[in-house]
Amino acid sequence: MAEGDVKAASATKLAGGLDTEAEVNIEDFRGDSATDDISRQAMMKSLVDIEQKEEPASWNGILRKGWSGNGGSLSDAWLTSACAQIGQVMLALPHAISLMGLRAACVIIPCYTLFSMWTMHLLNALYVEYKARKMKEGSWVPGRAVQYYDVAGYLVGRWAGAFTLLITVISLFSTSIAQIVATSTGFYYIVPGVNKLYWALVWGGILTFFFSLIPSFRHFRVFNIIGLVGTAFTAVFIIVSAGKTGLQGEAFYLGPKNMQSFFLGTNIAQNAWGGHTMSFEVMDAMFRPSRYDSTYPLSYLFTYFVTVPHSILTQLAWPLSNAQQGNVFGVVPNNAARDVSIILMVIHECIAYAIYITPVFFMWEKLIGTHYKTNWIRLPSRLPVAFVVWLIALLFPFYDTINAIMGAFGNGFTAFVFPAVYHMWVYRSAEARAACLKPPPRWIGGWTGAFLINAMIASYFLTFGVGFGIWAALKNLVDNINKYSVFANCYQCADIVKTNSLTG
């Protein structure tokens, strides 16, 4: 069946489903009939969640349905979001706190977290708007992955879709590259006799030929659980190690060395709380995507417990080493628990690679026409993209620099600027606001409060997160290239060898 026939058949099926099953007239879900809060919310659930019939009622339902495959429940969304938010950031955030200074970090991290949760609400509202409009016009196609640039291009304009696509690819590529660099660095800590470039070749191959072939976000359940166990163990290990070493109170008052260091640190923090680039794919994989913004903040509870305490204690216990090392494993003592932690984090980084590279695969599949093909055709067609990521990881193996670039280029836009600006644009008219299926909560001041918050977030992150952040990240990249050259055999290896001599 041709793609156009698939779309037409799907649209007809959905339109029929709306009238017969949900008892909602598809022509009446916007306009005056949508202004009442209660009816609007009911219609929203009927429209956006109409396809989903298989949601498990609880964790018991997950157990009955198995640990992998077809996972689209709220619990699955929580697992994926929590797993994606941590990743390599858990290893880089202690160094970011050193770059910013602990006093500044204690203000910046909570603020960035609140901003992140708000902008995720905005993205969820835009997804609901996008899907509802698509269903009304009969062009919604179940099974076609909805992505960031799809929503931006449809709701805002083609120029917004094209620019969003560019920034999203940069962000997702950078995150995927960081996972390869992180895995090679982790194994160098365990086996320093083999250089990092070799480990990057090995792990890049493993990630390319195995983790690139996971079909969609409904197949990550078991991987996410394993990844979260690893991050929890690592957090406990570092906290215990810091307690044994002893805390230096004067480290609290250490500030950034210069402006470049400060913005490199804020870039990494921005990256830590800005994993929005793959949010639409996670929403789209859910049984009830309209509820994603209520699940996302819960993932932050876990993220906070496994990233912030250990990062602060690392700065207080080893301030001098933390200032020099972009990876926390270069700071903590060398012992068996550290090696176990490294192995668990390598597993987690493999999972994070799959989570962040999958949206790029979807884009590539749509471009070359394999997105609707069977898996034995679709999945191998992704390999050229994975090879490019692998090559760039070998070319620029600068861990902290990659995280900084990712925060400035990618997450500054996708997590903060785009959601705020696009939301204001889509709902700029009174008619659009009246017909909104997911309006801002009243406790922030309704639409007036939402627009003020959006304008503040867009202005701040466009100036400091993107502007100064890109300057600091690119300057750091040039400095590293001049010092280590491209295809560096062993970036910061001398410091790692020195760290391996420490026991505890």
Summary of the structure (lengths in Angstrom):
residues: 504
radius of gyration: 22.8
end to end distance: 63.8
largest distance: 71.0
contacts: 1853
relative contact order: 0.17
helix: 78%
strand: 0%
